Amino acid sequence: MLRDGRLILFPLVILALFLSSYFFFRSAYQPETKPVPESKLDQPPVLPPLPEPEWYVRFSVEDQKSTYYTEHPQAPASASARGYFLGSAAVHPRHPLNAGGEAREPIIPFGTTLFLAQPVQIQGNWYDTLEVNDTGDVYYGLWRKYPYWVDVYAGATNYYTQKEALKSGVDLLDYHWYEPWI
């Protein structure tokens, strides 16, 4: 019996020693801890300010005349100082030249994309957008009643493109475009 009591007493003594040493060392003096400077990783990320939103105004016109034109390959650059390309178009200048206007100031800014309600065919390809690249009818002599007339570039002048431009005739177009809100 005594032996059974020692078996129980031995683990209890070990447990008591362990607990007493734990509490002794835990309550012992610990050096003062210095504050650790915050690292950049601990701080929330600083986000750059959001850019100002860009606002646009949508303009749309209906039943405006459209014609086709060709240009000789050696012709000077367009009024926008860029070369001619399929998918481009000319519009009226802001004011007629004979009224003091300037050919390099179109009624719709150069580089603006015109979104057509119905696509147009140029050299067998269909285009549902055109880019303003030139001015035409600078005296408003042909289409005075159509301020947003569009002259579609049909390609370099040759027998076939001239024939196609004449065949295309004068159509009415509906289209819209976007300009930045100022």
C-alpha positions as CSV (number, residue, x, y, z in Angstrom):
1,M,0.0,0.0,0.0
2,L,2.7,2.3,0.9
3,R,4.2,1.7,-2.4
4,D,1.0,2.7,-4.2
5,G,0.9,5.9,-2.2
6,R,4.5,6.7,-3.3
7,L,3.5,6.2,-6.9
8,I,0.8,8.9,-6.6
9,L,3.0,11.2,-4.4
10,F,5.9,11.3,-6.8
11,P,3.9,12.8,-9.8
12,L,2.3,15.3,-7.3
13,V,5.7,16.4,-6.1
14,I,6.9,16.9,-9.6
15,L,3.8,18.9,-10.5
16,A,4.2,21.1,-7.4
17,L,7.8,21.8,-8.3
18,F,6.9,22.6,-11.9
19,L,4.1,25.0,-10.8
20,S,6.2,26.7,-8.2
21,S,9.2,27.2,-10.6
22,Y,6.8,28.5,-13.3
23,F,5.2,31.1,-10.9
24,F,8.7,32.1,-9.5
25,F,10.2,32.8,-12.9
26,R,7.1,34.4,-14.2
27,S,7.1,36.9,-11.3
28,A,10.8,37.6,-11.5
29,Y,12.1,40.9,-12.8
30,Q,11.8,41.4,-16.5
31,P,13.7,44.2,-18.3
32,E,11.7,47.2,-19.5
33,T,10.6,46.7,-23.1
34,K,11.4,49.5,-25.5
35,P,8.7,50.5,-28.0
36,V,9.3,49.2,-31.4
37,P,8.9,51.7,-34.2
38,E,6.2,50.9,-36.6
39,S,7.4,49.6,-39.9
40,K,5.8,50.6,-43.2
41,L,4.4,47.1,-43.4
42,D,2.4,47.6,-40.2
43,Q,0.8,50.8,-41.5
44,P,-2.2,50.8,-43.8
45,P,-1.2,51.5,-47.4
46,V,-1.5,55.1,-48.6
47,L,-3.6,55.1,-51.7
48,P,-3.0,57.7,-54.4
49,P,-5.9,60.1,-54.9
50,L,-8.5,59.1,-57.4
51,P,-8.2,61.0,-60.7
52,E,-11.0,63.4,-61.5
53,P,-13.7,61.8,-63.5
54,E,-13.9,62.8,-67.1
55,W,-17.3,63.9,-68.3
56,Y,-18.5,63.8,-71.9
57,V,-21.4,65.3,-73.8
58,R,-23.2,63.3,-76.4
59,F,-24.3,65.1,-79.5
60,S,-26.5,63.5,-82.1
61,V,-27.9,64.6,-85.4
62,E,-30.4,63.1,-87.8
63,D,-31.0,63.3,-91.6
64,Q,-27.7,65.0,-92.5
65,K,-26.4,64.8,-96.1
66,S,-23.4,62.5,-96.7
67,T,-21.3,62.4,-99.8
68,Y,-18.1,60.6,-100.8
69,Y,-14.8,62.1,-102.1
70,T,-11.4,60.9,-103.3
71,E,-8.0,62.5,-103.1
72,H,-4.9,62.2,-105.3
73,P,-2.1,60.2,-103.7
74,Q,0.3,63.2,-103.9
75,A,-2.3,65.7,-102.5
76,P,-1.3,67.8,-99.5
77,A,-2.2,66.6,-96.1
78,S,-5.8,67.0,-94.9
79,A,-6.9,70.1,-92.9
80,S,-5.9,68.2,-89.7
81,A,-2.3,67.8,-91.1
82,R,-2.7,64.1,-91.2
83,G,-2.8,61.8,-94.2
84,Y,-6.0,60.5,-95.7
85,F,-7.2,57.1,-94.6
86,L,-10.3,54.9,-95.2
87,G,-12.7,55.4,-92.3
88,S,-12.1,59.1,-92.2
89,A,-14.5,61.9,-93.2
90,A,-14.6,65.7,-93.7
91,V,-17.1,68.1,-92.1
92,H,-17.9,71.7,-92.5
93,P,-15.6,74.3,-91.0
94,R,-17.0,76.0,-87.9
95,H,-17.6,79.2,-90.0
96,P,-17.5,79.5,-93.8
97,L,-14.2,80.8,-95.1
98,N,-16.0,83.7,-96.9
99,A,-17.4,84.8,-93.5
100,G,-14.0,84.9,-91.9
101,G,-13.8,81.2,-90.9
102,E,-10.8,79.0,-90.8
103,A,-10.5,75.6,-92.6
104,R,-8.6,74.1,-89.7
105,E,-11.5,74.7,-87.3
106,P,-14.1,72.1,-88.1
107,I,-17.6,72.1,-86.7
108,I,-16.8,68.8,-85.0
109,P,-13.2,68.6,-83.6
110,F,-10.5,66.7,-85.6
111,G,-10.0,63.1,-84.3
112,T,-13.6,62.8,-83.1
113,T,-15.2,59.5,-83.8
114,L,-18.7,59.6,-85.4
115,F,-20.9,56.7,-84.5
116,L,-23.2,56.0,-87.4
117,A,-26.7,54.7,-87.0
118,Q,-26.3,52.7,-90.3
119,P,-22.9,51.6,-91.6
120,V,-21.5,52.9,-94.8
121,Q,-19.7,50.9,-97.4
122,I,-16.2,52.0,-98.5
123,Q,-14.3,49.9,-101.1
124,G,-16.3,46.8,-100.1
125,N,-15.9,47.2,-96.4
126,W,-18.6,48.3,-93.9
127,Y,-17.8,51.1,-91.5
128,D,-20.0,51.9,-88.5
129,T,-17.7,54.7,-87.3
130,L,-15.8,57.5,-89.1
131,E,-13.1,59.7,-87.8
132,V,-13.2,63.5,-88.5
133,N,-9.9,64.2,-90.4
134,D,-10.6,67.0,-92.8
135,T,-12.9,69.9,-93.7
136,G,-14.8,70.3,-96.9
137,D,-17.4,72.6,-98.5
138,V,-15.5,75.4,-96.9
139,Y,-17.9,78.1,-98.3
140,Y,-21.1,76.1,-97.3
141,G,-22.0,76.4,-101.0
142,L,-23.4,72.9,-101.4
143,W,-25.1,71.9,-98.2
144,R,-25.9,75.1,-96.4
145,K,-29.1,73.6,-94.8
146,Y,-27.1,70.6,-93.5
147,P,-24.6,72.0,-90.9
148,Y,-23.5,68.5,-89.9
149,W,-22.9,67.2,-93.5
150,V,-20.3,64.5,-93.7
151,D,-18.0,63.8,-96.7
152,V,-16.7,60.2,-96.5
153,Y,-13.2,59.6,-97.8
154,A,-13.5,56.8,-100.5
155,G,-9.8,56.3,-101.2
156,A,-7.1,57.5,-103.6
157,T,-8.4,58.9,-106.8
158,N,-8.6,56.4,-109.6
159,Y,-11.2,55.2,-112.1
160,Y,-12.8,52.8,-109.7
161,T,-12.9,54.9,-106.6
162,Q,-14.3,57.9,-108.5
163,K,-17.0,55.6,-110.0
164,E,-17.8,54.3,-106.5
165,A,-18.0,57.7,-105.0
166,L,-20.4,58.9,-107.7
167,K,-22.4,55.8,-107.4
168,S,-22.8,56.3,-103.6
169,G,-24.5,59.6,-104.3
170,V,-26.0,61.7,-101.6
171,D,-27.5,59.9,-98.6
172,L,-28.9,61.0,-95.3
173,L,-27.1,59.9,-92.2
174,D,-28.0,59.8,-88.5
175,Y,-25.0,59.7,-86.2
176,H,-23.7,60.8,-82.8
177,W,-20.4,61.7,-81.2
178,Y,-18.9,62.6,-77.8
179,E,-17.0,65.7,-76.7
180,P,-15.3,66.4,-73.4
181,W,-17.3,68.5,-70.9
182,I,-15.3,71.6,-70.3
